């Protein structure tokens, strides 16, 4: 069930990495709804979030919580929203989206475009805000 995310984990496709450990990876969404829109995935190939075993599920959300805190410190926003859709890529993932209004998390909105340099600056800013 290899997906584009499997190729990102393997390093076959580059990403704007925010954080990584042995089980999880967080990287900027290349079609973001907002500056700092980040995807958090388990490295284990699992299509459906609710098919993850309980330990991995819990730890995915704890890993995401750290990323969300760094996003909130780095990107002007009121809160960081969380969305799980799971239809666009057959690999469990969480969207962390900086919010200043309810419609900031509307996936029908036009996606933002950033240059490679802008993505790198955003990723570095979030990385620097991660807890040590």
N, C-alpha and C positions, 0 to 999 in steps of 0.2 A: 504494500500500500504506500509506496514511496510518493511523496508530494514535493512541491517546491520547498517546503520547510525542511524536509529531509535533506535536500540538496544544500540548503543553507547551513544546516548543522554539520554536514560533511565538509563544508568549505568549498563545494563545487560552484556555488553562487555566492557572491559577496553580499554583505549586509552592513548596515550602520549599527554595529554592536554596542549595546548599553552595558550588559552584564551577562556572565555565563558561569555556570558551575558544572559539575559532572552530570546533572540531570535536567537543567533548564537553560534556556537562552532567551534574552530580551534584546530586541532590536527595533529600530524605527520602521514604521510602516512606510513603504515607498509611495503609497497613494493616501496620504494622510488627510483626515478631516480637520486637524488642527496641528499647529507646531508642537512637536513632542509626542504625537500619537505613536504609541509603542505597542508592539506585539510581544507577548510572553508565551513561550511554548515549552512543553516537555520535550526532551530530546527523543524520548521513546515514541515510536510511531503508534499513535492511537487516534482514530478518526473522531470519536465522539467523547467530549469532555467527561460525560457521566459514565463512561466505560473505564476511566482511570481507576486503579485501585485506591482505596481510601487514603493511604499514606502519601502516595504521589499527588493525589488531588489536593489534600491539605497543604502539602509542601509547595505545590504550584501557587496556591493563593498566598502563602507566606512569602514566597519569593517575589510575587507580584506586588505585595504590600510595600516591600523595600523600594521597588522600582517606582511605584506610585508616589512615595514620599519624595524621592529624588526629582521626579517630574514636577511636583508641586513647588519645590524649592527653586526650580530652574526656569520654569515657563510661567508667564503671567496667567494665572487662572484662579478661580474661586475654589474649585475642587477638581479632582481627577476622577472621571467616570470610568466605569467598567462595563464592557459589553462582551457577551459571548453569543456569537451567531452560529458559526460552525458550518456554514453552507458553502462559502467561497473557496475554502481550502480544506481538503480531507485530512486534517491534522488538528488535533485539539489545540486551541489557542485562545488567549484573552486579549482583548483590545483595552488599552489604558489610554484614555483620551482627556486632555485638559479641557475643562468646561468653564465657561463664563455665562452660559445660558442653556436652557433645556434643549434647544435645537442644535447645539454643537455636536450632539451625538447622533444626528440624523444621517444615516448612510446613503440617503438619496442626494445629499448635498454634493456640489462639485468638489472634487478633491483638489488639494493644494499642490502647487508645483514648487519644488525647491531645487537649487543647484546642488551639485555634489559637495561643494564647499559649505553651503548652508546646512545640508544634512550633517556633515562632519562637525560643524560648530554646535549644532543642537545636540548631537550625540555626546560630544565632549563635555558640554555644559551639564547634561544630566549625569554622566559618569562621575564628574567631580563632586556632585551632590550626594552620591551614594554613601551610606554609612560604611565606616571602615571595618 
